[in-house]
């Protein structure tokens, strides 16, 4: 089974997921997709509320990759 096929349903159900895989295997999508679903399910923010999600990455290169999604 591909990593995303296992990780995304678990993450969408609210479970923690730890994924270790080679570069280019889709790890970024595996955690961004559930975050986007969570963000879209939230009511509109009122003044002073937020953030709804925080993405923390360990390297500048990964931050640039995540920022392009």
N, CA, C and O atoms as a Tripos MOL2 file, in Angstrom:
@<TRIPOS>MOLECULE
protein
  276   275    69     0     0
PROTEIN
NO_CHARGES

@<TRIPOS>ATOM
      1 N           0.8460   -1.1830    0.0000 N.3       1 UNK1
      2 CA          0.0000    0.0000    0.0000 C.3       1 UNK1
      3 C           0.8850    1.2370    0.0000 C.2       1 UNK1
      4 O           1.8800    1.2830    0.7230 O.2       1 UNK1
      5 N           0.5440    2.2250   -0.7870 N.am      2 UNK2
      6 CA          1.2980    3.4660   -0.8090 C.3       2 UNK2
      7 C           1.1290    4.2060    0.5050 C.2       2 UNK2
      8 O           0.1090    4.0570    1.1790 O.2       2 UNK2
      9 N           2.1110    4.9930    0.8690 N.am      3 UNK3
     10 CA          2.0700    5.7440    2.1270 C.3       3 UNK3
     11 C           0.8300    6.6250    2.2270 C.2       3 UNK3
     12 O           0.1520    6.6290    3.2540 O.2       3 UNK3
     13 N           0.5300    7.3770    1.1560 N.am      4 UNK4
     14 CA         -0.6210    8.2720    1.2090 C.3       4 UNK4
     15 C          -1.9300    7.5180    1.3520 C.2       4 UNK4
     16 O          -2.8590    8.0080    1.9930 O.2       4 UNK4
     17 N          -2.0160    6.3380    0.7660 N.am      5 UNK5
     18 CA         -3.2450    5.5450    0.8870 C.3       5 UNK5
     19 C          -3.4970    5.1440    2.3320 C.2       5 UNK5
     20 O          -4.6470    4.9530    2.7280 O.2       5 UNK5
     21 N          -2.4480    5.0160    3.1200 N.am      6 UNK6
     22 CA         -2.5950    4.6770    4.5310 C.3       6 UNK6
     23 C          -2.6820    5.9290    5.3960 C.2       6 UNK6
     24 O          -3.4630    5.9740    6.3470 O.2       6 UNK6
     25 N          -1.8950    6.9330    5.0770 N.am      7 UNK7
     26 CA         -1.7820    8.1060    5.9410 C.3       7 UNK7
     27 C          -2.9860    9.0350    5.8650 C.2       7 UNK7
     28 O          -3.4720    9.4960    6.8980 O.2       7 UNK7
     29 N          -3.4710    9.3140    4.6750 N.am      8 UNK8
     30 CA         -4.5150   10.3330    4.5300 C.3       8 UNK8
     31 C          -5.8100    9.9450    5.2460 C.2       8 UNK8
     32 O          -6.3530   10.7810    5.9680 O.2       8 UNK8
     33 N          -6.3360    8.7310    5.0890 N.am      9 UNK9
     34 CA         -7.5520    8.3980    5.8380 C.3       9 UNK9
     35 C          -7.3520    8.4750    7.3540 C.2       9 UNK9
     36 O          -8.2520    8.9110    8.0730 O.2       9 UNK9
     37 N          -6.2000    8.0630    7.8380 N.am     10 UNK10
     38 CA         -5.9270    8.1460    9.2770 C.3      10 UNK10
     39 C          -5.8910    9.5970    9.7400 C.2      10 UNK10
     40 O          -6.4810    9.9440   10.7630 O.2      10 UNK10
     41 N          -5.1990   10.4370    8.9860 N.am     11 UNK11
     42 CA         -5.1140   11.8490    9.3470 C.3      11 UNK11
     43 C          -6.4760   12.5300    9.2590 C.2      11 UNK11
     44 O          -6.8110   13.3580   10.1070 O.2      11 UNK11
     45 N          -7.2600   12.1890    8.2440 N.am     12 UNK12
     46 CA         -8.6040   12.7780    8.1140 C.3      12 UNK12
     47 C          -9.5150   12.3890    9.2620 C.2      12 UNK12
     48 O         -10.4480   13.1220    9.5900 O.2      12 UNK12
     49 N          -9.2530   11.2420    9.8770 N.am     13 UNK13
     50 CA        -10.0820   10.8180   11.0080 C.3      13 UNK13
     51 C          -9.6060   11.4240   12.3240 C.2      13 UNK13
     52 O         -10.1940   11.1740   13.3760 O.2      13 UNK13
     53 N          -8.5350   12.2230   12.2620 N.am     14 UNK14
     54 CA         -8.0560   12.9060   13.4600 C.3      14 UNK14
     55 C          -6.9160   12.2030   14.1770 C.2      14 UNK14
     56 O          -6.4750   12.6580   15.2320 O.2      14 UNK14
     57 N          -6.4380   11.1100   13.6250 N.am     15 UNK15
     58 CA         -5.3390   10.3720   14.2500 C.3      15 UNK15
     59 C          -4.0030   11.0030   13.8820 C.2      15 UNK15
     60 O          -3.8680   11.6320   12.8320 O.2      15 UNK15
     61 N          -3.0210   10.8280   14.7580 N.am     16 UNK16
     62 CA         -1.6660   11.2760   14.4670 C.3      16 UNK16
     63 C          -1.0330   10.3150   13.4720 C.2      16 UNK16
     64 O          -1.2830    9.1100   13.5120 O.2      16 UNK16
     65 N          -0.2100   10.8600   12.5770 N.am     17 UNK17
     66 CA          0.4390   10.0430   11.5620 C.3      17 UNK17
     67 C           1.9180   10.4140   11.5230 C.2      17 UNK17
     68 O           2.2680   11.5940   11.5060 O.2      17 UNK17
     69 N           2.7730    9.4120   11.5110 N.am     18 UNK18
     70 CA          4.2030    9.6090   11.3230 C.3      18 UNK18
     71 C           4.5940    8.9080   10.0370 C.2      18 UNK18
     72 O           4.4460    7.6920    9.9140 O.2      18 UNK18
     73 N           5.0930    9.6760    9.0800 N.am     19 UNK19
     74 CA          5.4680    9.0870    7.7990 C.3      19 UNK19
     75 C           6.9400    9.3180    7.5050 C.2      19 UNK19
     76 O           7.4190   10.4500    7.5630 O.2      19 UNK19
     77 N           7.6440    8.2700    7.1950 N.am     20 UNK20
     78 CA          9.0510    8.3580    6.8240 C.3      20 UNK20
     79 C           9.1870    7.7430    5.4350 C.2      20 UNK20
     80 O           8.9100    6.5600    5.2360 O.2      20 UNK20
     81 N           9.6170    8.5640    4.4790 N.am     21 UNK21
     82 CA          9.7270    8.0860    3.1050 C.3      21 UNK21
     83 C          10.7270    8.9470    2.3490 C.2      21 UNK21
     84 O          11.1380   10.0050    2.8240 O.2      21 UNK21
     85 N          11.1060    8.4900    1.1870 N.am     22 UNK22
     86 CA         12.0700    9.1980    0.3540 C.3      22 UNK22
     87 C          11.4840   10.4940   -0.2050 C.2      22 UNK22
     88 O          10.2670   10.6720   -0.2730 O.2      22 UNK22
     89 N          12.3790   11.3830   -0.6000 N.am     23 UNK23
     90 CA         11.9870   12.6360   -1.2330 C.3      23 UNK23
     91 C          11.1590   12.3480   -2.4810 C.2      23 UNK23
     92 O          11.4810   11.4550   -3.2650 O.2      23 UNK23
     93 N          10.0920   13.1190   -2.6510 N.am     24 UNK24
     94 CA          9.2510   12.9670   -3.8300 C.3      24 UNK24
     95 C           8.1680   11.9190   -3.7020 C.2      24 UNK24
     96 O           7.4950   11.6010   -4.6820 O.2      24 UNK24
     97 N           7.9880   11.3730   -2.5030 N.am     25 UNK25
     98 CA          7.0100   10.2970   -2.3260 C.3      25 UNK25
     99 C           5.6160   10.8030   -1.9580 C.2      25 UNK25
    100 O           4.6840   10.0060   -1.8560 O.2      25 UNK25
    101 N           5.4580   12.1010   -1.7600 N.am     26 UNK26
    102 CA          4.1330   12.6390   -1.4670 C.3      26 UNK26
    103 C           3.8520   12.9110   -0.0070 C.2      26 UNK26
    104 O           2.6910   13.0660    0.3710 O.2      26 UNK26
    105 N           4.8800   12.9730    0.8300 N.am     27 UNK27
    106 CA          4.6660   13.2280    2.2570 C.3      27 UNK27
    107 C           3.9910   14.5700    2.4840 C.2      27 UNK27
    108 O           3.1130   14.6860    3.3390 O.2      27 UNK27
    109 N           4.3920   15.5850    1.7280 N.am     28 UNK28
    110 CA          3.8070   16.9160    1.9110 C.3      28 UNK28
    111 C           2.3080   16.8830    1.6630 C.2      28 UNK28
    112 O           1.5410   17.4370    2.4500 O.2      28 UNK28
    113 N           1.8870   16.2530    0.6020 N.am     29 UNK29
    114 CA          0.4580   16.1410    0.3090 C.3      29 UNK29
    115 C          -0.2610   15.3560    1.4010 C.2      29 UNK29
    116 O          -1.4190   15.6370    1.7090 O.2      29 UNK29
    117 N           0.4170   14.3790    1.9810 N.am     30 UNK30
    118 CA         -0.2120   13.5360    2.9930 C.3      30 UNK30
    119 C          -0.6010   14.3230    4.2390 C.2      30 UNK30
    120 O          -1.5690   13.9620    4.9070 O.2      30 UNK30
    121 N           0.1270   15.3870    4.5700 N.am     31 UNK31
    122 CA         -0.3120   16.1680    5.7270 C.3      31 UNK31
    123 C          -1.0270   17.4580    5.3530 C.2      31 UNK31
    124 O          -1.8080   17.9740    6.1520 O.2      31 UNK31
    125 N          -0.7820   17.9920    4.1590 N.am     32 UNK32
    126 CA         -1.4900   19.2100    3.7630 C.3      32 UNK32
    127 C          -2.9570   18.9500    3.4320 C.2      32 UNK32
    128 O          -3.8160   19.7750    3.7430 O.2      32 UNK32
    129 N          -3.2460   17.8320    2.8140 N.am     33 UNK33
    130 CA         -4.6180   17.5230    2.4330 C.3      33 UNK33
    131 C          -5.5560   17.5180    3.6530 C.2      33 UNK33
    132 O          -6.5720   18.2110    3.6310 O.2      33 UNK33
    133 N          -5.2460   16.7600    4.7110 N.am     34 UNK34
    134 CA         -6.1140   16.8120    5.8990 C.3      34 UNK34
    135 C          -6.1760   18.2040    6.5260 C.2      34 UNK34
    136 O          -7.2220   18.5890    7.0470 O.2      34 UNK34
    137 N          -5.0850   18.9650    6.4910 N.am     35 UNK35
    138 CA         -5.1100   20.3220    7.0350 C.3      35 UNK35
    139 C          -6.0660   21.2020    6.2410 C.2      35 UNK35
    140 O          -6.8210   21.9830    6.8220 O.2      35 UNK35
    141 N          -6.0400   21.0800    4.9210 N.am     36 UNK36
    142 CA         -6.9400   21.8730    4.0790 C.3      36 UNK36
    143 C          -8.3930   21.4950    4.3470 C.2      36 UNK36
    144 O          -9.2550   22.3710    4.4240 O.2      36 UNK36
    145 N          -8.6710   20.2100    4.4880 N.am     37 UNK37
    146 CA        -10.0350   19.7660    4.8110 C.3      37 UNK37
    147 C         -10.4730   20.3620    6.1450 C.2      37 UNK37
    148 O         -11.6000   20.8430    6.2700 O.2      37 UNK37
    149 N          -9.5960   20.3330    7.1340 N.am     38 UNK38
    150 CA         -9.9030   20.9180    8.4470 C.3      38 UNK38
    151 C         -10.1890   22.4090    8.3250 C.2      38 UNK38
    152 O         -11.1650   22.9020    8.8900 O.2      38 UNK38
    153 N          -9.3490   23.1250    7.5930 N.am     39 UNK39
    154 CA         -9.5280   24.5660    7.4220 C.3      39 UNK39
    155 C         -10.8660   24.8660    6.7580 C.2      39 UNK39
    156 O         -11.5850   25.7710    7.1840 O.2      39 UNK39
    157 N         -11.2000   24.1120    5.7200 N.am     40 UNK40
    158 CA        -12.4530   24.3560    4.9920 C.3      40 UNK40
    159 C         -13.6850   24.0490    5.8360 C.2      40 UNK40
    160 O         -14.7560   24.6000    5.5810 O.2      40 UNK40
    161 N         -13.5520   23.1790    6.8360 N.am     41 UNK41
    162 CA        -14.6780   22.8250    7.7030 C.3      41 UNK41
    163 C         -14.9300   23.8380    8.8120 C.2      41 UNK41
    164 O         -15.9280   23.7300    9.5240 O.2      41 UNK41
    165 N         -14.0520   24.8130    8.9720 N.am     42 UNK42
    166 CA        -14.1860   25.7880   10.0550 C.3      42 UNK42
    167 C         -15.1360   26.9110    9.6550 C.2      42 UNK42
    168 O         -15.2110   27.2770    8.4820 O.2      42 UNK42
    169 N         -15.8660   27.4620   10.6380 N.am     43 UNK43
    170 CA        -16.6780   28.6430   10.3270 C.3      43 UNK43
    171 C         -15.7610   29.8250   10.0330 C.2      43 UNK43
    172 O         -14.5810   29.8050   10.3840 O.2      43 UNK43
    173 N         -16.3020   30.8480    9.3930 N.am     44 UNK44
    174 CA        -15.5120   32.0470    9.1080 C.3      44 UNK44
    175 C         -14.9540   32.6160   10.4040 C.2      44 UNK44
    176 O         -15.6420   32.6520   11.4240 O.2      44 UNK44
    177 N         -13.7030   33.0590   10.3580 N.am     45 UNK45
    178 CA        -13.0630   33.6230   11.5430 C.3      45 UNK45
    179 C         -13.5840   35.0190   11.8150 C.2      45 UNK45
    180 O         -13.8500   35.8000   10.9020 O.2      45 UNK45
    181 N         -13.7200   35.3040   13.0820 N.am     46 UNK46
    182 CA        -14.0920   36.6530   13.4980 C.3      46 UNK46
    183 C         -12.8150   37.4150   13.8380 C.2      46 UNK46
    184 O         -11.7480   36.8180   13.9790 O.2      46 UNK46
    185 N         -12.9260   38.7140   13.9660 N.am     47 UNK47
    186 CA        -11.7880   39.5640   14.3100 C.3      47 UNK47
    187 C         -11.0740   39.0240   15.5470 C.2      47 UNK47
    188 O         -11.7010   38.7920   16.5810 O.2      47 UNK47
    189 N          -9.7690   38.8270   15.4360 N.am     48 UNK48
    190 CA         -8.9680   38.3640   16.5660 C.3      48 UNK48
    191 C          -8.8920   36.8560   16.7160 C.2      48 UNK48
    192 O          -8.1710   36.3750   17.5900 O.2      48 UNK48
    193 N          -9.6000   36.0940   15.9060 N.am     49 UNK49
    194 CA         -9.5490   34.6340   15.9790 C.3      49 UNK49
    195 C          -8.4800   34.0910   15.0430 C.2      49 UNK49
    196 O          -8.0570   34.7570   14.0990 O.2      49 UNK49
    197 N          -8.0620   32.8860   15.3220 N.am     50 UNK50
    198 CA         -7.1120   32.2110   14.4490 C.3      50 UNK50
    199 C          -5.7680   32.0480   15.1360 C.2      50 UNK50
    200 O          -5.5720   32.5960   16.2210 O.2      50 UNK50
    201 N          -4.8650   31.3370   14.5600 N.am     51 UNK51
    202 CA         -4.9580   30.6300   13.2820 C.3      51 UNK51
    203 C          -5.7460   29.3290   13.4050 C.2      51 UNK51
    204 O          -5.9370   28.8180   14.5080 O.2      51 UNK51
    205 N          -6.1960   28.8040   12.2920 N.am     52 UNK52
    206 CA         -6.9300   27.5500   12.2500 C.3      52 UNK52
    207 C          -5.9650   26.3790   12.1110 C.2      52 UNK52
    208 O          -6.2430   25.2860   12.6030 O.2      52 UNK52
    209 N          -4.8400   26.5990   11.4480 N.am     53 UNK53
    210 CA         -3.8320   25.5520   11.2730 C.3      53 UNK53
    211 C          -2.4500   26.1950   11.2630 C.2      53 UNK53
    212 O          -2.2810   27.3350   10.8290 O.2      53 UNK53
    213 N          -1.4730   25.4460   11.7460 N.am     54 UNK54
    214 CA         -0.0840   25.8890   11.7220 C.3      54 UNK54
    215 C           0.7420   24.7660   11.1130 C.2      54 UNK54
    216 O           0.6450   23.6150   11.5390 O.2      54 UNK54
    217 N           1.5490   25.1010   10.1250 N.am     55 UNK55
    218 CA          2.4290   24.1190    9.4960 C.3      55 UNK55
    219 C           3.8540   24.4450    9.9240 C.2      55 UNK55
    220 O           4.3340   25.5560    9.7030 O.2      55 UNK55
    221 N           4.5270   23.4770   10.5360 N.am     56 UNK56
    222 CA          5.9100   23.6440   10.9700 C.3      56 UNK56
    223 C           6.7500   22.6130   10.2190 C.2      56 UNK56
    224 O           6.4340   21.4230   10.2190 O.2      56 UNK56
    225 N           7.8080   23.0750    9.5890 N.am     57 UNK57
    226 CA          8.6860   22.1820    8.8370 C.3      57 UNK57
    227 C          10.1290   22.3780    9.3020 C.2      57 UNK57
    228 O          10.4810   23.4550    9.7830 O.2      57 UNK57
    229 N          10.9650   21.3500    9.1630 N.am     58 UNK58
    230 CA         12.3090   21.4130    9.7310 C.3      58 UNK58
    231 C          13.3720   22.1180    8.8800 C.2      58 UNK58
    232 O          14.4460   22.4380    9.3890 O.2      58 UNK58
    233 N          13.0940   22.3600    7.6070 N.am     59 UNK59
    234 CA         14.1180   22.9680    6.7630 C.3      59 UNK59
    235 C          13.5300   24.0550    5.8800 C.2      59 UNK59
    236 O          12.3320   24.0710    5.5970 O.2      59 UNK59
    237 N          14.4010   24.9640    5.4510 N.am     60 UNK60
    238 CA         13.9870   26.0390    4.5410 C.3      60 UNK60
    239 C          13.4970   25.4670    3.2180 C.2      60 UNK60
    240 O          12.5120   25.9430    2.6540 O.2      60 UNK60
    241 N          14.1920   24.4400    2.7250 N.am     61 UNK61
    242 CA         13.8170   23.8400    1.4510 C.3      61 UNK61
    243 C          12.3990   23.2730    1.5030 C.2      61 UNK61
    244 O          11.6250   23.4320    0.5590 O.2      61 UNK61
    245 N          12.0690   22.6210    2.5960 N.am     62 UNK62
    246 CA         10.7170   22.0740    2.7350 C.3      62 UNK62
    247 C           9.7000   23.1940    2.8950 C.2      62 UNK62
    248 O           8.5830   23.0910    2.3880 O.2      62 UNK62
    249 N          10.0700   24.2580    3.5900 N.am     63 UNK63
    250 CA          9.1630   25.4050    3.7360 C.3      63 UNK63
    251 C           8.8300   26.0030    2.3700 C.2      63 UNK63
    252 O           7.6840   26.3740    2.1170 O.2      63 UNK63
    253 N           9.8160   26.0950    1.5030 N.am     64 UNK64
    254 CA          9.5860   26.6120    0.1580 C.3      64 UNK64
    255 C           8.6470   25.6650   -0.6080 C.2      64 UNK64
    256 O           7.7360   26.1160   -1.3020 O.2      64 UNK64
    257 N           8.8770   24.3620   -0.4770 N.am     65 UNK65
    258 CA          8.0220   23.3810   -1.1550 C.3      65 UNK65
    259 C           6.5870   23.4750   -0.6460 C.2      65 UNK65
    260 O           5.6480   23.4830   -1.4430 O.2      65 UNK65
    261 N           6.4100   23.5440    0.6470 N.am     66 UNK66
    262 CA          5.0690   23.6350    1.2300 C.3      66 UNK66
    263 C           4.3970   24.9280    0.8090 C.2      66 UNK66
    264 O           3.1940   24.9440    0.5480 O.2      66 UNK66
    265 N           5.1550   26.0100    0.7400 N.am     67 UNK67
    266 CA          4.6100   27.3050    0.3550 C.3      67 UNK67
    267 C           4.1010   27.3710   -1.0750 C.2      67 UNK67
    268 O           3.3310   28.2660   -1.4230 O.2      67 UNK67
    269 N           4.5320   26.4170   -1.9130 N.am     68 UNK68
    270 CA          4.0740   26.4350   -3.3020 C.3      68 UNK68
    271 C           2.7370   25.7280   -3.4780 C.2      68 UNK68
    272 O           2.1250   25.8480   -4.5400 O.2      68 UNK68
    273 N           2.2650   24.9990   -2.4800 N.am     69 UNK69
    274 CA          0.9930   24.2820   -2.6020 C.3      69 UNK69
    275 C          -0.1570   25.2010   -2.4910 C.2      69 UNK69
    276 O          -1.3050   24.7650   -2.5710 O.2      69 UNK69
@<TRIPOS>BOND
     1     1     2 1
     2     2     3 1
     3     3     4 2
     4     3     5 am
     5     5     6 1
     6     6     7 1
     7     7     8 2
     8     7     9 am
     9     9    10 1
    10    10    11 1
    11    11    12 2
    12    11    13 am
    13    13    14 1
    14    14    15 1
    15    15    16 2
    16    15    17 am
    17    17    18 1
    18    18    19 1
    19    19    20 2
    20    19    21 am
    21    21    22 1
    22    22    23 1
    23    23    24 2
    24    23    25 am
    25    25    26 1
    26    26    27 1
    27    27    28 2
    28    27    29 am
    29    29    30 1
    30    30    31 1
    31    31    32 2
    32    31    33 am
    33    33    34 1
    34    34    35 1
    35    35    36 2
    36    35    37 am
    37    37    38 1
    38    38    39 1
    39    39    40 2
    40    39    41 am
    41    41    42 1
    42    42    43 1
    43    43    44 2
    44    43    45 am
    45    45    46 1
    46    46    47 1
    47    47    48 2
    48    47    49 am
    49    49    50 1
    50    50    51 1
    51    51    52 2
    52    51    53 am
    53    53    54 1
    54    54    55 1
    55    55    56 2
    56    55    57 am
    57    57    58 1
    58    58    59 1
    59    59    60 2
    60    59    61 am
    61    61    62 1
    62    62    63 1
    63    63    64 2
    64    63    65 am
    65    65    66 1
    66    66    67 1
    67    67    68 2
    68    67    69 am
    69    69    70 1
    70    70    71 1
    71    71    72 2
    72    71    73 am
    73    73    74 1
    74    74    75 1
    75    75    76 2
    76    75    77 am
    77    77    78 1
    78    78    79 1
    79    79    80 2
    80    79    81 am
    81    81    82 1
    82    82    83 1
    83    83    84 2
    84    83    85 am
    85    85    86 1
    86    86    87 1
    87    87    88 2
    88    87    89 am
    89    89    90 1
    90    90    91 1
    91    91    92 2
    92    91    93 am
    93    93    94 1
    94    94    95 1
    95    95    96 2
    96    95    97 am
    97    97    98 1
    98    98    99 1
    99    99   100 2
   100    99   101 am
   101   101   102 1
   102   102   103 1
   103   103   104 2
   104   103   105 am
   105   105   106 1
   106   106   107 1
   107   107   108 2
   108   107   109 am
   109   109   110 1
   110   110   111 1
   111   111   112 2
   112   111   113 am
   113   113   114 1
   114   114   115 1
   115   115   116 2
   116   115   117 am
   117   117   118 1
   118   118   119 1
   119   119   120 2
   120   119   121 am
   121   121   122 1
   122   122   123 1
   123   123   124 2
   124   123   125 am
   125   125   126 1
   126   126   127 1
   127   127   128 2
   128   127   129 am
   129   129   130 1
   130   130   131 1
   131   131   132 2
   132   131   133 am
   133   133   134 1
   134   134   135 1
   135   135   136 2
   136   135   137 am
   137   137   138 1
   138   138   139 1
   139   139   140 2
   140   139   141 am
   141   141   142 1
   142   142   143 1
   143   143   144 2
   144   143   145 am
   145   145   146 1
   146   146   147 1
   147   147   148 2
   148   147   149 am
   149   149   150 1
   150   150   151 1
   151   151   152 2
   152   151   153 am
   153   153   154 1
   154   154   155 1
   155   155   156 2
   156   155   157 am
   157   157   158 1
   158   158   159 1
   159   159   160 2
   160   159   161 am
   161   161   162 1
   162   162   163 1
   163   163   164 2
   164   163   165 am
   165   165   166 1
   166   166   167 1
   167   167   168 2
   168   167   169 am
   169   169   170 1
   170   170   171 1
   171   171   172 2
   172   171   173 am
   173   173   174 1
   174   174   175 1
   175   175   176 2
   176   175   177 am
   177   177   178 1
   178   178   179 1
   179   179   180 2
   180   179   181 am
   181   181   182 1
   182   182   183 1
   183   183   184 2
   184   183   185 am
   185   185   186 1
   186   186   187 1
   187   187   188 2
   188   187   189 am
   189   189   190 1
   190   190   191 1
   191   191   192 2
   192   191   193 am
   193   193   194 1
   194   194   195 1
   195   195   196 2
   196   195   197 am
   197   197   198 1
   198   198   199 1
   199   199   200 2
   200   199   201 am
   201   201   202 1
   202   202   203 1
   203   203   204 2
   204   203   205 am
   205   205   206 1
   206   206   207 1
   207   207   208 2
   208   207   209 am
   209   209   210 1
   210   210   211 1
   211   211   212 2
   212   211   213 am
   213   213   214 1
   214   214   215 1
   215   215   216 2
   216   215   217 am
   217   217   218 1
   218   218   219 1
   219   219   220 2
   220   219   221 am
   221   221   222 1
   222   222   223 1
   223   223   224 2
   224   223   225 am
   225   225   226 1
   226   226   227 1
   227   227   228 2
   228   227   229 am
   229   229   230 1
   230   230   231 1
   231   231   232 2
   232   231   233 am
   233   233   234 1
   234   234   235 1
   235   235   236 2
   236   235   237 am
   237   237   238 1
   238   238   239 1
   239   239   240 2
   240   239   241 am
   241   241   242 1
   242   242   243 1
   243   243   244 2
   244   243   245 am
   245   245   246 1
   246   246   247 1
   247   247   248 2
   248   247   249 am
   249   249   250 1
   250   250   251 1
   251   251   252 2
   252   251   253 am
   253   253   254 1
   254   254   255 1
   255   255   256 2
   256   255   257 am
   257   257   258 1
   258   258   259 1
   259   259   260 2
   260   259   261 am
   261   261   262 1
   262   262   263 1
   263   263   264 2
   264   263   265 am
   265   265   266 1
   266   266   267 1
   267   267   268 2
   268   267   269 am
   269   269   270 1
   270   270   271 1
   271   271   272 2
   272   271   273 am
   273   273   274 1
   274   274   275 1
   275   275   276 2
@<TRIPOS>SUBSTRUCTURE
     1 UNK1         2 RESIDUE 1 A UNK
     2 UNK2         6 RESIDUE 1 A UNK
     3 UNK3        10 RESIDUE 1 A UNK
     4 UNK4        14 RESIDUE 1 A UNK
     5 UNK5        18 RESIDUE 1 A UNK
     6 UNK6        22 RESIDUE 1 A UNK
     7 UNK7        26 RESIDUE 1 A UNK
     8 UNK8        30 RESIDUE 1 A UNK
     9 UNK9        34 RESIDUE 1 A UNK
    10 UNK10       38 RESIDUE 1 A UNK
    11 UNK11       42 RESIDUE 1 A UNK
    12 UNK12       46 RESIDUE 1 A UNK
    13 UNK13       50 RESIDUE 1 A UNK
    14 UNK14       54 RESIDUE 1 A UNK
    15 UNK15       58 RESIDUE 1 A UNK
    16 UNK16       62 RESIDUE 1 A UNK
    17 UNK17       66 RESIDUE 1 A UNK
    18 UNK18       70 RESIDUE 1 A UNK
    19 UNK19       74 RESIDUE 1 A UNK
    20 UNK20       78 RESIDUE 1 A UNK
    21 UNK21       82 RESIDUE 1 A UNK
    22 UNK22       86 RESIDUE 1 A UNK
    23 UNK23       90 RESIDUE 1 A UNK
    24 UNK24       94 RESIDUE 1 A UNK
    25 UNK25       98 RESIDUE 1 A UNK
    26 UNK26      102 RESIDUE 1 A UNK
    27 UNK27      106 RESIDUE 1 A UNK
    28 UNK28      110 RESIDUE 1 A UNK
    29 UNK29      114 RESIDUE 1 A UNK
    30 UNK30      118 RESIDUE 1 A UNK
    31 UNK31      122 RESIDUE 1 A UNK
    32 UNK32      126 RESIDUE 1 A UNK
    33 UNK33      130 RESIDUE 1 A UNK
    34 UNK34      134 RESIDUE 1 A UNK
    35 UNK35      138 RESIDUE 1 A UNK
    36 UNK36      142 RESIDUE 1 A UNK
    37 UNK37      146 RESIDUE 1 A UNK
    38 UNK38      150 RESIDUE 1 A UNK
    39 UNK39      154 RESIDUE 1 A UNK
    40 UNK40      158 RESIDUE 1 A UNK
    41 UNK41      162 RESIDUE 1 A UNK
    42 UNK42      166 RESIDUE 1 A UNK
    43 UNK43      170 RESIDUE 1 A UNK
    44 UNK44      174 RESIDUE 1 A UNK
    45 UNK45      178 RESIDUE 1 A UNK
    46 UNK46      182 RESIDUE 1 A UNK
    47 UNK47      186 RESIDUE 1 A UNK
    48 UNK48      190 RESIDUE 1 A UNK
    49 UNK49      194 RESIDUE 1 A UNK
    50 UNK50      198 RESIDUE 1 A UNK
    51 UNK51      202 RESIDUE 1 A UNK
    52 UNK52      206 RESIDUE 1 A UNK
    53 UNK53      210 RESIDUE 1 A UNK
    54 UNK54      214 RESIDUE 1 A UNK
    55 UNK55      218 RESIDUE 1 A UNK
    56 UNK56      222 RESIDUE 1 A UNK
    57 UNK57      226 RESIDUE 1 A UNK
    58 UNK58      230 RESIDUE 1 A UNK
    59 UNK59      234 RESIDUE 1 A UNK
    60 UNK60      238 RESIDUE 1 A UNK
    61 UNK61      242 RESIDUE 1 A UNK
    62 UNK62      246 RESIDUE 1 A UNK
    63 UNK63      250 RESIDUE 1 A UNK
    64 UNK64      254 RESIDUE 1 A UNK
    65 UNK65      258 RESIDUE 1 A UNK
    66 UNK66      262 RESIDUE 1 A UNK
    67 UNK67      266 RESIDUE 1 A UNK
    68 UNK68      270 RESIDUE 1 A UNK
    69 UNK69      274 RESIDUE 1 A UNK
